[in-house]
Amino acid sequence: MRKYLSTLHTRSNTHKKRFAFLVSGGFTLIIFSLWTLTTFGTGGTWAQEREVVAQKEEIKEVSPFASLRNGIATGFAGISEALQGLTGGLKGAADLNNYGR
């Protein structure tokens, strides 16, 4: 392989393009395979757990817009909590500055 890669620059442009296409296609196939396995799994325990949950209670579908709205609301709630903690810390610092007077 090292010999092939070291002589690749001497090959024709069509050969170089074909090699680049095959390598990029291979990497794309690997990434797609990993994504598919992690997203959908192999139908093992995750699928069985999902069936048990579906039998116990009906799974409620959430629309994409509702999911986006919930995500934004959660984000704003987190930001407001962080700001409240910051203002509380600043008030404590201001009290320490007036401590010696």
C-alpha positions in Angstrom: 0.0 0.0 0.0 2.8 2.4 0.8 4.4 1.7 -2.6 1.0 2.4 -4.3 0.5 5.6 -2.4 4.1 6.8 -3.1 3.5 6.3 -6.9 0.0 7.7 -6.9 1.2 11.1 -8.0 2.6 9.7 -11.2 -0.7 8.2 -12.3 -3.2 9.8 -14.6 -5.8 12.3 -13.4 -8.7 9.9 -14.0 -6.9 7.2 -11.9 -6.3 9.7 -9.1 -10.0 10.8 -9.2 -11.2 7.2 -9.1 -9.0 6.5 -6.1 -10.2 9.6 -4.3 -13.8 8.6 -5.1 -13.3 5.0 -3.8 -11.6 6.2 -0.6 -14.2 8.9 0.2 -17.0 6.4 -0.6 -15.4 3.9 1.8 -15.2 6.4 4.6 -18.8 7.5 3.9 -19.9 3.8 4.1 -18.1 3.3 7.4 -19.7 6.5 8.9 -23.1 5.5 7.6 -22.8 2.0 9.0 -21.7 3.3 12.5 -24.6 5.8 12.5 -27.1 3.1 11.5 -25.9 0.7 14.2 -26.0 3.4 16.9 -29.3 4.8 15.9 -31.3 1.7 15.1 -29.2 -0.9 16.9 -29.2 -4.6 16.1 -32.7 -5.2 17.5 -31.4 -6.5 20.8 -32.3 -5.3 24.3 -33.2 -1.7 23.3 -35.9 -3.0 20.9 -37.2 -5.4 23.6 -37.3 -2.6 26.2 -39.2 -0.4 23.8 -41.8 -3.1 23.3 -42.3 -3.5 27.0 -42.7 0.2 27.5 -45.2 0.3 24.5 -47.2 -2.5 26.1 -47.3 -0.7 29.5 -48.4 2.6 28.3 -49.1 4.3 25.0 -46.1 6.2 23.7 -47.1 9.8 23.0 -45.7 11.2 19.7 -44.2 14.7 19.9 -44.2 16.9 16.9 -40.9 18.5 15.8 -42.2 22.0 16.6 -43.3 20.9 20.1 -39.9 19.4 20.7 -38.2 22.6 19.5 -40.4 24.7 21.8 -39.6 22.4 24.8 -35.9 22.6 24.0 -35.9 26.4 23.8 -38.0 26.7 27.0 -35.6 24.4 28.8 -32.6 26.4 27.5 -34.1 29.7 28.7 -34.9 28.2 32.1 -31.3 27.1 32.4 -30.0 30.5 31.4 -32.3 32.3 33.8 -31.1 30.0 36.7 -27.5 30.7 35.8 -28.1 34.5 35.8 -29.9 34.3 39.1 -26.9 32.4 40.5 -24.6 35.1 39.1 -26.5 38.0 40.5 -26.6 36.2 43.9 -22.9 35.9 43.8 -22.4 39.5 42.9 -24.7 40.6 45.8 -22.6 38.5 48.1 -19.4 40.1 46.8 -20.9 43.5 47.3 -21.8 42.7 50.9 -18.1 41.6 51.5 -16.9 45.0 50.2 -19.1 46.8 52.7 -18.1 44.5 55.6 -15.2 46.6 56.9 -17.1 49.9 56.9 
